[in-house]
Amino acid sequence: MMTVFSSLGRRFLALTLTGSLALPASAALAAPTAKDSTASVSRTAELTERDVTASNAKIRMAYADLAAMWANGLARMHERFVVPQLLRYRGAARSACGIMQPNNAAYCPNENAIYYDEVFVAAQAKAAALELGTDGDMAGIGVIAHEMGHAVAMQLGYDAPRPYDNEAAADCLAGAFARHADGSGSLEKGDVDEAFFGMAAAADPTPELTGDRRVDRVILRRAAVMAHGTKDQRMQNFRTGLEGGAGACFEELSGVN
């Protein structure tokens, strides 16, 4: 488990993140802010416009649950959570945090908005569906849950100096959302595997060791602070939130389920 701010961990322990509550008005899905006219669904051979439309519909539903979960959960902690806007784009988009690149999703704290390339997210779900024989939706939803995790952590004052720690916290909070979905009965069979599939697709490469202990120590030390973490790290961080809830994401706790 991660050890971060113990005060945040204790406060998160008070959360009971179950049930589905009304979506705050600030969470309404916004229209694309920019579109690259050269980008098209055809850049992912198996993807169609129907796939993108279906993906966006599922993202809207999941985002409503995410927004309600964190806004109402933090309110019970006497914390105010301002739900980010959700802004989809295709190709590239201008934001207050710079240009949002293709095949990406990101939280922009400067305008409290989550941006996502709708083709990229739909492609994640389609790839998971083809690989796992499921509907694949959690591979795309997990991307958005991860970015919402960044929003939650930053609004609570957590901003670690190491990029990996921030990414690990976001993965863990995405896992906490899956735990919430399981408690409310909306987590489907195969969803966790789909989330893992999506994380693996965006994971940092597993370090290749040389057999030289001194060199390998350097390689492993550098790998420990890579931006998103390896596949195994990302899966473990997600699993920490799934099994231990949001409190486990901010403090090393034993015996917490």
Beta strands, then each sheet from edge to edge (+ up, - down):
strand 1: 29-30
strand 2: 85-89
strand 3: 93-95
strand 4: 98-100
strand 5: 105-108
strand 6: 113-117
sheet 1: 1+ 2+ 6+ 5-
sheet 2: 3+ 4-
end
